[in-house]
């Protein structure tokens, strides 16, 4: 119904306070990704001159799902590293030497949220 479609996405319960448990749920649910991604989402990539290009992605510019689920990670041999940072957690997915995506998460409003992405490949 229209009432259900208009319901706020944030109505999805926080999957976990434990980051690894949260990340597993985040990876495997587009609904959780939509609810726990900061909009606008800071995104950094490299331009053709290998200089950082920073943009703020609006909801209409984000193609969910943003991050591969467990099945895709396994299928494509993606390795994940999780590094604690001063303001949250850094997750790096890499397959081979050139395919790398970095996701930055921080605690906001009593749950983890995706607060930035980087794709350092030009």
C-alpha positions in Angstrom: 0.0 0.0 0.0 1.0 3.6 -0.3 1.2 4.0 3.5 3.7 1.2 3.7 5.8 2.7 0.8 5.9 6.1 2.6 7.1 4.6 5.8 10.6 5.8 6.8 13.4 3.5 5.9 15.0 4.0 9.4 12.2 1.9 10.9 14.6 -1.1 10.3 16.0 -2.2 13.7 19.7 -1.9 14.3 21.1 -5.4 13.5 23.8 -5.3 16.2 26.0 -3.1 18.3 28.9 -5.6 17.6 30.5 -4.3 14.4 31.2 -7.7 12.7 27.6 -8.9 13.3 26.3 -5.5 12.0 28.6 -5.8 8.9 27.3 -9.3 8.1 23.7 -8.1 8.3 24.5 -4.9 6.3 26.2 -6.9 3.5 23.3 -9.3 3.2 20.3 -6.9 3.3 19.6 -4.1 0.9 16.9 -2.8 3.3 19.5 -2.5 6.1 21.9 -0.8 3.7 19.3 1.8 2.8 18.4 2.4 6.5 22.0 2.7 7.8 23.7 4.7 5.0 24.3 8.4 5.6 22.8 10.6 2.8 24.4 12.4 1.2 27.2 9.8 1.2 30.7 11.1 0.9 32.4 9.2 -2.0 36.1 9.6 -3.0 37.5 8.2 -6.3 40.5 9.0 -8.5 40.1 11.0 -11.7 42.1 10.3 -14.8 45.0 12.4 -13.4 45.1 10.2 -10.3 43.8 13.0 -8.1 41.2 12.6 -5.4 37.7 13.4 -6.7 35.3 13.9 -3.7 31.6 14.0 -4.3 28.5 13.8 -2.1 26.1 11.1 -3.4 22.4 11.8 -3.0 19.9 9.0 -2.5 19.0 9.1 -6.2 22.7 8.6 -7.2 23.3 5.5 -5.1 22.8 2.1 -6.6 21.9 -0.2 -3.8 23.1 -2.7 -2.8 26.4 -0.8 -2.2 28.4 -3.6 -0.8 28.7 -7.3 -1.9 26.9 -10.0 0.0 28.6 -13.1 1.3 27.8 -15.1 -1.8 29.3 -12.5 -4.1 32.4 -12.1 -2.0 33.0 -15.9 -2.1 32.2 -16.2 -5.8 34.7 -13.4 -6.8 37.3 -14.3 -4.2 37.0 -10.9 -2.5 39.2 -10.5 0.7 37.9 -8.3 3.4 40.0 -6.5 6.1 38.5 -4.6 9.0 40.5 -1.9 10.7 39.4 0.0 13.8 39.9 3.8 13.3 39.6 6.8 15.6 36.1 7.6 14.5 34.8 4.1 13.6 35.7 1.2 11.4 37.4 0.9 8.0 36.4 -2.1 5.8 38.4 -2.8 2.7 37.2 -5.3 0.1 39.8 -6.3 -2.5 40.0 -8.8 -5.3 43.4 -8.9 -7.0 45.7 -5.9 -7.1 43.5 -3.2 -8.6 39.9 -3.8 -7.5 39.6 -2.2 -4.1 36.7 -0.5 -2.3 36.9 1.1 1.1 33.9 1.6 3.3 33.9 3.8 6.4 31.5 3.1 9.2 30.8 5.1 12.4 28.4 4.9 15.3 25.6 7.4 14.9 22.2 7.4 16.7 23.0 4.2 18.6 23.9 2.1 15.6 26.6 1.7 13.0 26.2 3.6 9.7 28.0 3.7 6.4 29.5 7.2 6.4 31.8 7.2 3.5 33.1 5.2 0.5 36.4 5.2 -1.5 37.2 3.6 -4.8 40.9 4.4 -5.3 41.0 2.8 -8.8 40.9 5.3 -11.6 
